[in-house]
Each structure stands twice: as structure tokens, then as C-alpha cells.
Amino acid sequence: MQKITTFLWFDDQAEEAAAFYTTLFPNSRITGITRYGEAGPGPAGSVMTVGFELDGRAYTALNGGPEFHFTEAISLQVACEDQREVDELWAALTADGGEPGPCGWLKDRYGLSWQITPRVLLDLVADEDRAKASRVMAAMLRMQKIEIEPLLAAAEG
């Protein structure tokens, strides 16, 4: 069992969100659902929590009501292998009410922030050649969805 689990508070979309998220990543699944009992605070029999895994990492989604909302202060970063993976995740997560943001960030239809980041970007901005890293960073700062080819061109100078 994973010692630390990310816990996500939804109004009443926990099951829907977990089902959606598990379609996006391999090695993902719903692991369990708990329901409110007679003591509440939700209606008896309604979904309270949904345990799920994304690429083998455990998460819990809670139907906690409208008191709290997601902010950009926390996000889930996905290290993508190639442009195809970036494009597919970006399209899926911004669909149906999601919102693109700057520098590879977006909000999905539930308001959760994600960073869709190609691994090559992480490598390039950490390059020991600080001029190269700076050019790549400047190129990335002009983007919404990250495009790998312009990053590689910036790295070359």
C-alpha cells in the first residue's frame, strides 16, 4: 500500500471524474467505492469516496460538497514521452469544459489543474548549458500546449 495518497475533493462528481481519469492512463483502475450511510453527511447510499489508481499510483476522490474547489496551487504533472501523448492528453483533459492555460498547464472539466509536460522539456531546462536552457525556457513561456519541435529548435539556437 502506498503510504501517501493524494485526496481530491469534488462536489458530487468523484465517481465520474475517477472513471474519466482511469481511461487516460495505462495501468489505471477504480479500486473501490464507499457510500454514505444513514449518518450522512451525504444522502444515504450516495458515493462518498472512490479509490482509484492512475498508472499504478493511488488516489482518492471524495464527494464532499460545494464548500471547497480546486485551485492552481496544486496540480498533477504528467511526464509525456512524445508529442502524440502530449496532444492526446491535452485534447482529452481540455474537452467538455476544460480550459487551456499557459506553459503546459490546463484545468480539466472538474477544475483540477494538470501540467502536461514532455520529458524532453524537463531535460532541456535542466541542461548544463544555461544559454540553451534559457532559450528553451523562453520558447516554453510563449506556449499553451507544449510543442516539442519548437523547444528542440530553441535548444539548437
N, C-alpha and C positions, 0 to 999 in steps of 0.2 A: 504494500500500500504506500502510496505517495504521502510523504509527511506533511507537505504544504499544498493546499488545493485552492485555486482561485475560485471565489464565490461571487456570482453575478446576480444582482438584484434586478428583477423585472417587475413590471406592474402585474400583468397576468399572461405574459407570453413566454414563460420559461420553457414549456414543452415544445412550442412551435419553434423557438429560437434554437434550442438544442437539436431538434430534428433537422433544421436547416444547416446548422454548423457541421453536423456529422456527415452531411452529404458532400462537403467541400474538401475534406482531407482523408487520405488513406488511413487505415488503422484507427478508425473512429467509430464510436457506437454509443448508444444510450445504455447506461449500466443499471439504472434503477429509477423508480418514481415513487415518491411518498405523497400521501394525500392528507389534507387537513381532516381532523376528527371533529367530533361534536364541540370540543373546547375552542375551536377556531384558531386564529382569528379569521381565517378564510372560510368560505362555505364548506360544510362537511362534504367530503368526497372529492372536492376540487384539488387540483395539483398544487402541492406545496413546494416540493423540490424535485429537480431532475438531475440525476447524476449522469455525466457523460464524459467521454474521452475524445480528445482531438489529437490525432497522431500519437495515441498511447498516453497522453497527459490528461490527468483527471481534472474535471471542473464540476461545479455545482451551480445550477440555475435555481433561483428562488422566485416564486410568485409572492412578492412582499407588499404589493400595493403601490399606489402612486406617490408615496412620500419622498422617494429618492430617485434620482436619474443619473445616468452615466454622464461623465464629462471627459474632456480630452486629457485630464490629469492621469488617466490610466488607459492603456491601450494594449492590444495583443499584436506583437510583431511576428510576421511570418517571413522567414528567410527563404526566398524562392530561388530555384535552380536556374531558371531561364525566363526569357520574355514571355513565352507561352503561358507559364504558370502565373506570372505577374498579371498578364492580360485576363486570364480566366478568373482568377480570384477577384481582381478589380471589378470585372463585369458582374460577377455574382453578388459581391458584397455591396455594390452601389445600386443594384437593381431594386425596384419596388419601393422607392423612397429613401434609399441610401444616398449619401452626399459625398462627392469627391472633395478632398482637401488638398493642401499643399504638401509637397515633398514626400509623396507616397502614403500620406495619411488619408483616411476616409472614415466616415461613420456609416454603419450598416442601418438597415431599416428599423432596428431596435434602439438605435442611438449609441451602440458600442463602437468605440474607436479602434481602428486597426492600422498597422503600418505594414504595407505590402512592399517588401524590400528585397531586391535581388541581392544574392550573396556577393556578387561582384562589386556592388556599391560599397558594401561593408569593407571588403578588401581594399578597394581603391582609396577610400577616405582614410584608411589606416596606413597607407603606403609610406615607407620611409622617405621617399622623395616628396617633401612637403609642398613643393610647387605643383607637382602632379595632383596631389591630394586636394590642394586648394582649387585647382581648375575643375576637378570633378565635383567638389562641393558647390562651387558657383553654378555649374550646369544643373545639378540636382535641385538647387534652390529655385530655379525657374520652372520646375516641373510640377504637375499634379501627379498623375500616374508616372512612375519611374520607367524611363525608356533606356535600355541598356546601350544601344548603339551610340547615342549622343554622349553617354558617360565615357565610353571607350574612346571616342573621338577627342573628348576633352582631356583624357588621360594622355593621349599622344601629343597634345599640344596643338 
